[in-house]
């Protein structure tokens, strides 16, 4: 399945064309109207999506809806002016994002246990709907059903599962071409590669018995987690940590329930969490007092705004979360990594927001707000 999709991706990127050209690129694989006159007289082009489906889409797009957080966040990072709405409500008190984007409506989508509303999206009349997919199986049938429900609005299938977790970047490149923002996509690809290469070159030779042991605490009590191999705990794997969670991998939304006795038995050196409520209580909770990470005050709350850096939502913004995770796990190995500068650059380039010094301090020290 992956090999087939990889071939499709290469072909897909070749056939994205601009309607005003009046002709297609001279390639071996072309998907264009039968006559150049049709193309010249219309405002549409033909493309191939990441599942190999042939679609007719507007030659110029000004409004885009994506039905899952990874794709929505990618559109925001690459072409924010074309994003029409969010899949989820951001409840954080300090959202480092221009109000033009915070005011976009919450339109839902199809991800986790969430079910979107077709009528809401159809009423917005977007140029295209980007449908993210992450699993094999009957993907085509599901997306065909989505297309039938959206009627004349083209549904473009995009592989959410490879936005972040691999070194290759076909999704970012594909969406960059699709939305005519290739330069911005290339910036993101370069930033991502730079961070991943630095992390990999630093941690790849750490012996297994010298890797720091890590527990990912989820939920307000910290007693839900995800083991190694889960998309939700992938930053630990990428940064050379040893995920202590010896528990089943819960498909989809993850968050496997565990007990405090299990955590005490695993006795992690480091705990990372995305839950401010858990962080605010962990050092004063007697249940956790015997855990090595708590005793040595190595419990770290991930930065939260405008999206959590390490998980939920998943998306290409997690690249900054890997830099943060690497610094938390191995501070002595990443002394040369300038996290404040990386954060300023990332927010300016991809979140379209210039952080003040106070905002940067607040962002990188979320535990101060959590402990209030």
N, C-alpha and C positions, 0 to 999 in steps of 0.2 A: 504493500500500500504506500509506504513512504517513498520507495523508489519511483513509483508511478507519479506520485504527487510532485516529487522533485523535478521530474521531466516536465510535467505540466507547468511548473512555476517558471522554468526557463522560457518555455514557449509563450506563456502568458505575458511576460514582460516585453516580449518582442512585438506583440500585436496590439498593445495599447497605442492608439493613434489619435491625432488631433483632427477634428472634422474640417477645419478651415484649410487644411493642406490640399484637399481635392484628390489625394491619392494615398495609397498605403506605402509603408516602407517596403523596400524590395528585399524581402526575406523569404526563406523556404516555407515558412508557416504563416499564412495570412488568414485573417477572419474579418473580411470587410464586405460591404454590400456588393452585389453583382456588377454594378456599373459605377464608374467614377462620377457620373452625373448625379446618381442618387446620393452619393456621399456629399458632393458639392452643394446640392440643393437642400440638404437636411442639416439639422443641428445635432445629429447623433453619430456615434461611432460604435463599432462592434469590438468587444473585448472577450477574453477568455478569463474566467475567474480561477481561483486556486484549486477548484475541483474539476477544472476542464470544461465547465459549462459555458456555452456561447451566449452572450448577452448583448443587447443593444442598450446603450446608455447615453445620456447627454454628453455632447462634446465638451461643454463647459459646465462645471458643477459649482453651485453656490450653497447647497444645503444637503447635509448628510446625516443620517441616523445610523447608529451602530447598536446592535441588540445585546452586546455583552460588554462588561467593563474593560477587558484588555483592548478590544478594538476601539471603543469609545475614547479611552485615554490616549491611544495611539493617534486617532484623528485630532484630538485636542493638541497633542504635542507637535504634530506635523502641520495641520491646517486649521487652527482654532476658529477662524472666521467662518468655516464651513460647518462646524458642529452645531446641531440643532437642539440637542437635549442630552441630559444625563440619564444613566440607567438607575442610579441610586441617589439617595438623599445624603448629603454630606452634613453631618451634625456637629463637626468640630467647631469650637468657639472662635478659633482664629484660622481662617482659611486664606492662605497666601496665594491669592488668585485675583485677577482683575474682575471688577464687578460685572463687566460685560459677559463674563463666563459664569460667574456664580449665579447670575439671574436666569440662566437658561432653565427651562422647565425640566422636571423629572418625569421621564416618559416610560420608565421600566424597561423590560427586555426579557430575554429567555436565557437564564443562567442560574446555576444552583437550583434552588426551589422556586425561583421567581418566574412568573408567567406574565408576559407583556400583554398589552391591549392593542389589537390591530387597528381598531377604529381611531384611537388616539394618534397613532403614527400616521395613518392614512390621511387624517384631517390636517396634519402638518405639511403634507404634500412634499416630502423630500425628493431630491433628484435621484438618490439611490438609498437603499438600505444595505448596510454591511452586516452580514451574518457571520459571526465567529463560530468556528467549530474546533473541538479539541480531541475528539475520539474517532476511532475507526468504526466500522460497522455500517449501518444503514444511513450514512450521512447524506448521501444524495437524495434519498427519499424524503428525509426530514426537511431538507432545504427546498426541495420541489414543493412540498406541502406549504412551506412558508411563502414561496413565490406565488402559489395559487391564492393564498389568503391576501397577499398584498396587491394582487391584480397587476396593473400596468407599471407599478413602481419596481424597477429592477432590483433584485436581491443578489448581491455580490458576495460569494462565499470566500472567507479569509481564514487561514489557519491560525487561530489564537495560540495553539500549543507551542509554536516555535517563535513567538514574538521575543521570548527572553531566554529560554533555557539552553539554547545551543549557540555555538559560535557563528553559524551561518545566519544570514539576515534576510531571507527571501520575503518574509511578510512585510518588514519595514520598507524594503525596496519596492515591493509590489504596490503597497498603499501610497508610497511617494509618487509613483508613476500614475496611479489611478487618479489621485487628487491633484496632479500637476504641482507637486511640491518636492521634486527630486533633490534639490539642494539641501532642504531641511532634513529629509530622510538620510542623506549622506552624512550630515553632521551628527545625527543620532547614532548611526552605525559606527562612525569613527569614535565617538565618545564611549560607546558601549564596548567596542573592541579594546580601546585603551585601558579601561578599567578592568575588564576580564583578563586581559593579558598580564597586567601587573599583578593581579591576585593569583592567577594560575602559576606564574613564574616564581612567586614567593612561597606558595604553600605546597606545590606539587611534590617536593622531595621530603616533606615532613613524614617521618616514620609513623606507622599506624599507632604504635604505643606511646607516641609523643603528641598526638593530636589532642587538642583540648576537648573535653567532653561537654556536650551542650544539651540542654533541655529547652524545647520551645513550649512555653506556657500559654495556653489559650483559654479564653473564657474568664469571667470575673473571679473565679476561684483558682484559676491556673491549672485545673485538673482535666483539661482536654489538650490533645497534642497531635502531631503528625510525625510519623517515623521517616527515616531516610528513604528517599525515592519519591516522596510526595511532592507535588508542585507547591504545596503550602509551606514546606520546610526546605525548599531547594537552596535558599541562601546559605544554610548551614553546610550543605554538601559542597557547594561551589567554593566556599571560603575555607575548606579544609578542616571543618569541625567534625567531631564524632558525635552524631546524633544518638543519644542514649535510649531513646524511646523504643523499647522492645515490645511492640504492640501491633495489632493489625492495622493495615492502611485502609482507611475508610474512603471508598471511591467518591469522586465528585466534590462535595463540600468539605470532606475531611472532618477534623476535630474528633478524634477517637477519645472516648472517656477512659481515664486511668484513675488510680487511687494515690493518695499521699504515700502509702506504704510502698507502692511501686517506685515513685519518684525518689523516696529515701533510699531504696535499694540501688537505684541507678546512681544516686549521689553525684549529680553533675557539677562540674567546676564553674560552669557559666549557665545562666538562665537568660534567654531573650524572650521578650513578650511584646505583643502589640496591644495589650489591654491595660489602659491606665488604672482601672479599678483594682485589678490584681496587683499592679506595681505599687499602688498607694498603700496596700495592706500587707504585702509580703514580709517586710522587715519586722513588723509588730505582731505577726501571726505565729503563735507558738507551734502550730502544725509544721511550719516550714523552718523552724529555728535550727534543726539539726542538719539541714542540707548544706553541703560544702559551699555552693554559690552564695547562699544567704549569709553564712558565717563570714565569708570573705568579701561580702558586699559586691558581688559580681552578678547582680541582676540588672539587666539593661532594658529600658523601655524604648522601643523604636520610635523615631520621629513620625509625626502623625499627619502633617498638613501639606498640601490639600488632600493627599492620599497617604495611607500608611506605607512606609517604605519597604516593608518586608513581606506583606501578605494582605489579602482581602482589602482592596481589590488586587487581583493579579494584573500585571501589565508591564509595559516596557519601562515604567518608572522604577521598577525594582532594581534596575542597574545601579541606582544610587544607593539602594538598600544593601547591595553586596559590598560596596565600599564601606558603609557604616558597620556592617557585620564583621568584615575583616578587621577593622580597627578595634572592635569590641573583643573579638576572640584572641587576636594576636597583636596587642598594642606595641610590643617590642619589635615585631617584624615589619610593621607598617608605619614606622616613625616618619618616613619621607612622604607618606600619603597626606596631602593637605586637604582634609575633609571640608573645612570651611570654604576653601577656594573652589573645590569641586561642586559644593552645594550652590554657591553663588552662580557659577557658570551654568549648572544644570537648570536652576530655576529661571535664570534669565533667558536661556536659549530655548528651553522646552516647556516650561510652565509659564513663560511669557510674563514674568513678574520679577522685578528687581528688589531683592531683600534689603531692608535697612540693617544696620549693625544689631539693633535690638531684636529685630525679627529673626535674624540668623542665630543669635544667642538663644532665643526662646525655642526655635526649631530644633537645635542640636542638643538642647537640655530639657526635653519634655517631662522629665521626672520632677522638675521643680513645680510645674503646674499640677501634676498628678498628686503631689504630696500636700497640696494646699487643702 
